[in-house]
Amino acid sequence: MMTTSRAVWFAVTFAFAAPGMSAVFRENGRLTRRAMALGIVFATSIAVIMAISFGQDAS
């Protein structure tokens, strides 16, 4: 279940992970659509794991 705590963890983690992961997938130093798409996919998976791990469960 997506609680407020988990939503906050997801949003904050995604905000930090997306630009970093997009930079990792650059092609010849250029930020392409493919790099952005891969960055978003990986950032989403990282953010979901962080939200599940550190977000408070509904009581």
N, C-alpha and C positions, 0 to 999 in steps of 0.2 A: 504494500500500500504506500502511496506517495504522500508522506506527511509534509508539513511545512518545513521541518528541519531537513528532511531529505531533499526537498526542492531547493532549499538554499544551498546545501552542499553541492548539489548537481550544478546549479547556476554558477557558483563561484569557481568550482573546479573546471567547468567547461570554459569559462571566460579566460582562465589562465592556460588551459591545455590547448585550446584550438589554435592560437597563433604559434605556439611553440611546436606543435605537431605539424602544422602546415609548413613551417620553416624547415623541418627535418626532411620533408619530401620535395623540397625545391629541385628543379631540374636546371643544371648549369647556372645556379645562382638566381634563377628567375622563378617567381611565384606564379605557377600556372593553375588552370582550373583543376587539373588532376591533383596537384599538390594540395589545393584547398579542400577538394573532396576527400582525399585520404586523411588529411588533418582533421576534418570534421568527424569522419567515421571513428578514427582512433580516439579523438578527444571525447566523443560521446561514450565510448566504451569505458574510458578512464573515469569519466564523471559518474557513470552509473555505478561502477565498482566503489568509488569513494562515497557516493550517497548511500548505498546499501551498508557499507562498512561503518560509517561514522554517523549517519543520520539516526535520530531517535525513532524507535518504533512506536506506533500508536498504542496507548495504554487504555 
